[in-house]
Amino acid sequence: MFFEVADIGASVWVIVTWGILVGLVFSTVGAAGGILASVGLISILGIQDPNLVKPTAQVLTLVTPIIAVPHYYRQCRVVVSLALLFGAGGIFGALVGSSLSVSYLADLKTFKPVFGAFVLLISLQLAWYLLRTGSGGVTASDRAAAAFEGLVHSGGETCSIGVRHRHWSIRRIVFEFGGEQFSFSPWLPLVAGAGIAVVASAFGVGGGFLLVPFMTAIMGLPMFIVAATAALAVAVSSTASVANYIRLGVELDLPLLGFMLAGTVAGAWLGPVLSRHLHETWLKGVLIVVLLVIGLRYLSVV
């Protein structure tokens, strides 16, 4: 089938299948969905215009939270306050990043190596953190994850030890998960959300690949709530980014987008179901491998 705006011919089944992969990965680990979407659009489907790839990929990262977040919310795995603060900062960052990207990352020869180098850096950072935490002592995040895993395996109700906010203030927000207490300053996700959204919107990705390591490495949160929280935060910033790309004159290929969205919806629905039964280390490992392979490929190493 030929897609006029994208100027490519592609099998509908290839497009739908790649969409399923995008939705599954993003809804399972809370990251890499936009990166996989971009890889598929450029390397699998052959789109040559980065300014078309960026908002198209971000639309896919928008659909995934719409499907996945309600599942996670019913499981009491979303830290709503944290997600909205990331999103609030992300609106500003998304407007800045997309405006700069339309002008300075409009050529595929420039876009691919920069994109690859950055993704590789993120994968190495996350791998370092995973190895470091594995060799250290048991943290609150580890204990909360273990408690949640044990409850799921025993068939218990996840909301019995799910996210519960205990304190709200301009200086500190406190919540519980898995029998452990976590806290953060509201200003941390607000500022970080803006910075992450600048980068994410510039590359046309959701930002989960930065939000996930930030929440696990910097904030010390367990992966079982990180994926869900990142998905909601991405929805807010990606909406602002896509709207700005369209305002700047980028035209989306709606038929192509429609087929890919169909697959993404299916994958996003399946992700939360599978993630409840996966070990937390496996989730982080999947994210590392995906980012590592993509980074090396776009740097022409593999």
C-alpha positions as CSV (number, residue, x, y, z in Angstrom):
1,M,0.0,0.0,0.0
2,F,1.3,3.5,-0.9
3,F,1.2,6.3,1.6
4,E,1.3,9.7,-0.1
5,V,2.3,12.1,2.6
6,A,5.1,9.8,3.9
7,D,6.0,8.9,0.3
8,I,6.5,5.2,1.0
9,G,5.0,1.8,0.1
10,A,4.6,-0.7,2.9
11,S,2.6,-3.7,4.0
12,V,-0.2,-3.0,6.3
13,W,0.6,-6.1,8.4
14,V,4.2,-4.9,8.9
15,I,2.9,-1.5,10.1
16,V,0.4,-3.1,12.5
17,T,2.9,-5.6,13.9
18,W,5.4,-2.9,14.6
19,G,2.7,-0.9,16.3
20,I,1.9,-3.8,18.6
21,L,5.6,-4.0,19.6
22,V,5.6,-0.3,20.3
23,G,2.6,-0.5,22.5
24,L,3.8,-3.6,24.3
25,V,7.2,-2.3,25.2
26,F,6.1,1.2,26.2
27,S,3.2,0.0,28.4
28,T,5.4,-2.7,30.0
29,V,8.5,-0.8,30.9
30,G,7.2,2.8,30.6
31,A,9.9,3.7,28.1
32,A,11.3,3.1,24.6
33,G,8.0,3.1,22.9
34,G,8.7,6.4,21.0
35,I,12.2,5.2,20.2
36,L,10.9,2.0,18.8
37,A,8.3,3.9,16.8
38,S,11.0,6.1,15.3
39,V,13.2,3.2,14.4
40,G,10.2,1.5,12.7
41,L,9.3,4.6,10.8
42,I,12.8,5.2,9.6
43,S,14.5,1.8,9.3
44,I,11.6,-0.5,8.7
45,L,9.2,1.7,6.7
46,G,11.8,4.0,5.1
47,I,10.5,7.4,5.9
48,Q,13.1,10.0,5.0
49,D,11.7,13.1,6.7
50,P,12.6,13.4,10.4
51,N,10.0,16.1,10.9
52,L,7.3,13.7,9.9
53,V,8.8,10.9,12.0
54,K,8.9,12.9,15.2
55,P,5.2,13.8,15.7
56,T,4.0,10.5,14.3
57,A,6.1,8.6,16.9
58,Q,4.8,10.9,19.6
59,V,1.2,10.3,18.7
60,L,1.9,6.6,19.3
61,T,3.3,7.3,22.7
62,L,0.1,9.3,23.4
63,V,-2.2,6.4,22.6
64,T,-0.3,3.9,24.8
65,P,-1.0,5.8,28.1
66,I,-4.7,6.2,27.2
67,I,-4.9,2.4,27.1
68,A,-2.4,1.4,29.7
69,V,-2.8,4.0,32.5
70,P,-6.4,3.0,33.4
71,H,-5.2,-0.6,33.8
72,Y,-2.4,0.6,36.1
73,Y,-4.7,2.9,38.0
74,R,-7.1,0.1,38.8
75,Q,-4.0,-1.8,40.2
76,C,-3.1,1.3,42.3
77,R,0.3,1.6,40.6
78,V,0.1,5.3,39.5
79,V,1.7,8.1,41.5
80,V,-0.7,10.7,40.1
81,S,1.0,13.7,41.8
82,L,4.4,12.8,40.5
83,A,3.1,12.2,36.9
84,L,1.3,15.5,36.8
85,L,4.3,17.5,38.1
86,F,6.5,15.9,35.4
87,G,3.8,16.7,32.9
88,A,3.5,20.3,33.9
89,G,7.2,20.9,33.5
90,G,7.0,18.9,30.3
91,I,4.5,21.2,28.6
92,F,7.1,24.0,28.6
93,G,9.9,21.7,27.6
94,A,8.0,20.2,24.8
95,L,7.2,23.6,23.2
96,V,10.9,24.6,23.3
97,G,12.2,21.2,22.1
98,S,9.9,20.8,19.1
99,S,10.4,24.4,18.0
100,L,14.2,23.9,17.9
101,S,14.0,20.4,16.3
102,V,12.0,21.6,13.3
103,S,14.9,23.8,12.3
104,Y,18.0,22.0,13.5
105,L,17.2,18.3,13.3
106,A,15.3,18.3,10.0
107,D,17.9,16.2,8.0
108,L,18.0,12.5,8.4
109,K,21.8,12.3,8.1
110,T,22.1,14.7,11.1
111,F,19.2,13.2,13.1
112,K,20.2,9.5,13.1
113,P,23.7,9.6,14.6
114,V,22.7,12.2,17.2
115,F,19.6,10.1,18.1
116,G,21.8,6.9,18.3
117,A,24.4,8.4,20.5
118,F,21.9,9.7,23.0
119,V,20.0,6.4,23.2
120,L,23.2,4.5,23.7
121,L,24.2,6.9,26.5
122,I,20.9,6.3,28.2
123,S,21.2,2.5,27.9
124,L,24.7,2.5,29.4
125,Q,23.6,4.7,32.3
126,L,20.7,2.4,33.1
127,A,22.8,-0.7,32.9
128,W,25.4,0.9,35.3
129,Y,22.6,1.6,37.7
130,L,21.1,-1.9,37.5
131,L,24.6,-3.5,38.2
132,R,25.3,-1.0,41.0
133,T,22.1,-1.7,42.8
134,G,22.4,-5.4,42.3
135,S,25.7,-5.4,44.2
136,G,24.6,-3.2,47.0
137,G,22.2,-3.5,50.0
138,V,18.5,-4.0,49.9
139,T,16.7,-0.7,49.4
140,A,13.1,0.4,50.1
141,S,12.5,0.1,46.4
142,D,13.6,-3.6,46.5
143,R,11.5,-4.3,49.5
144,A,8.4,-2.7,47.9
145,A,8.9,-4.6,44.7
146,A,9.4,-7.9,46.5
147,A,6.2,-7.3,48.5
148,F,4.2,-6.5,45.3
149,E,5.6,-9.5,43.5
150,G,4.7,-11.8,46.4
151,L,1.2,-10.4,46.6
152,V,0.6,-10.9,42.8
153,H,1.9,-14.5,43.0
154,S,-0.4,-15.3,45.9
155,G,-3.4,-13.9,44.0
156,G,-3.9,-11.0,46.4
157,E,-5.6,-7.6,45.7
158,T,-2.8,-5.2,44.5
159,C,-4.5,-2.1,45.9
160,S,-4.1,-3.5,49.4
161,I,-0.4,-2.4,49.2
162,G,-0.7,0.0,46.2
163,V,0.1,3.7,46.0
164,R,-1.4,5.8,48.8
165,H,-0.6,9.5,49.2
166,R,0.1,10.4,52.9
167,H,1.2,14.0,52.7
168,W,1.0,17.0,50.3
169,S,2.8,20.3,50.6
170,I,4.8,22.7,48.5
171,R,8.0,21.3,50.1
172,R,7.3,17.5,50.2
173,I,4.9,14.9,48.9
174,V,4.9,11.5,50.7
175,F,3.3,8.3,49.5
176,E,3.4,4.6,50.3
177,F,3.8,1.5,48.0
178,G,4.4,-2.1,48.9
179,G,4.5,-1.2,52.6
180,E,7.4,1.3,52.1
181,Q,7.3,5.1,52.3
182,F,8.7,7.3,49.5
183,S,8.9,11.1,49.3
184,F,10.1,13.8,46.9
185,S,10.2,17.6,46.6
186,P,7.6,18.8,44.0
187,W,10.2,21.0,42.4
188,L,12.3,18.1,41.4
189,P,9.9,16.5,38.9
190,L,8.7,19.9,37.7
191,V,12.2,21.0,36.7
192,A,13.3,17.6,35.5
193,G,10.1,17.2,33.5
194,A,10.9,20.4,31.6
195,G,14.5,19.3,30.8
196,I,13.4,15.8,29.7
197,A,10.6,17.1,27.5
198,V,13.1,19.4,25.6
199,V,15.1,16.4,24.6
200,A,12.1,14.1,24.1
201,S,10.2,16.5,21.8
202,A,13.4,17.3,19.9
203,F,13.8,13.6,19.0
204,G,10.1,12.9,18.7
205,V,9.9,10.4,21.5
206,G,7.8,10.2,24.6
207,G,10.5,10.8,27.1
208,G,9.9,7.6,29.1
209,F,13.5,6.5,28.2
210,L,14.7,9.4,30.4
211,L,11.9,9.4,32.9
212,V,12.3,5.8,33.8
213,P,16.0,5.9,34.8
214,F,15.4,9.3,36.5
215,M,12.7,7.8,38.7
216,T,14.6,4.6,39.4
217,A,18.2,6.0,39.8
218,I,17.6,9.5,41.2
219,M,14.3,9.1,43.0
220,G,14.8,5.5,44.1
221,L,11.3,4.3,43.1
222,P,10.3,0.6,42.2
223,M,9.8,-0.2,38.6
224,F,6.2,-1.4,39.2
225,I,5.1,2.2,39.8
226,V,7.6,3.8,37.5
227,A,6.2,2.4,34.3
228,A,2.7,3.5,35.1
229,T,3.7,7.0,36.3
230,A,6.0,7.6,33.3
231,A,3.2,6.7,30.9
232,L,0.8,9.4,32.4
233,A,3.6,12.0,32.4
234,V,4.4,11.3,28.8
235,A,0.8,11.7,27.7
236,V,0.9,15.3,29.0
237,S,4.1,16.5,27.4
238,S,3.6,14.6,24.1
239,T,0.3,16.3,23.6
240,A,2.0,19.7,23.8
241,S,4.8,18.6,21.5
242,V,2.6,17.1,18.7
243,A,0.3,20.1,18.8
244,N,3.3,22.4,18.3
245,Y,4.7,20.3,15.4
246,I,1.4,20.6,13.6
247,R,1.3,24.4,14.4
248,L,4.7,24.7,12.8
249,G,3.5,23.1,9.6
250,V,4.2,19.4,9.8
251,E,1.6,17.3,8.1
252,L,0.8,13.8,9.5
253,D,0.1,10.8,7.2
254,L,-3.2,9.9,8.7
255,P,-3.7,6.4,6.9
256,L,-0.2,5.3,8.0
257,L,-0.8,6.6,11.5
258,G,-4.2,4.9,11.7
259,F,-2.7,1.4,10.9
260,M,0.1,1.8,13.4
261,L,-2.2,3.1,16.0
262,A,-4.3,-0.1,15.7
263,G,-1.3,-2.2,16.6
264,T,-0.2,0.1,19.3
265,V,-3.6,-0.1,21.0
266,A,-3.4,-3.9,21.1
267,G,0.1,-3.9,22.5
268,A,-0.8,-1.2,25.1
269,W,-3.7,-3.3,26.3
270,L,-1.5,-6.4,26.7
271,G,1.4,-4.7,28.5
272,P,-0.1,-4.1,31.9
273,V,-1.4,-7.6,32.0
274,L,2.0,-9.1,31.3
275,S,4.0,-6.7,33.5
276,R,2.2,-7.8,36.7
277,H,3.9,-11.3,36.4
278,L,7.4,-10.2,35.4
279,H,10.3,-9.8,37.8
280,E,11.4,-6.2,38.3
281,T,15.0,-6.9,37.1
282,W,13.6,-8.4,33.9
283,L,11.7,-5.2,33.2
284,K,14.9,-3.1,33.6
285,G,16.9,-5.6,31.6
286,V,14.5,-5.5,28.6
287,L,14.7,-1.7,28.6
288,I,18.5,-1.8,28.6
289,V,18.8,-4.3,25.7
290,V,16.3,-2.4,23.6
291,L,18.1,0.9,24.0
292,L,21.5,-0.6,23.5
293,V,20.7,-2.3,20.2
294,I,19.0,0.8,18.9
295,G,21.8,3.1,19.9
296,L,24.5,0.9,18.2
297,R,22.4,0.5,15.1
298,Y,21.9,4.2,14.6
299,L,25.7,4.8,15.1
300,S,26.2,2.1,12.4
301,V,28.1,-0.1,14.8
302,V,25.7,-3.1,14.2
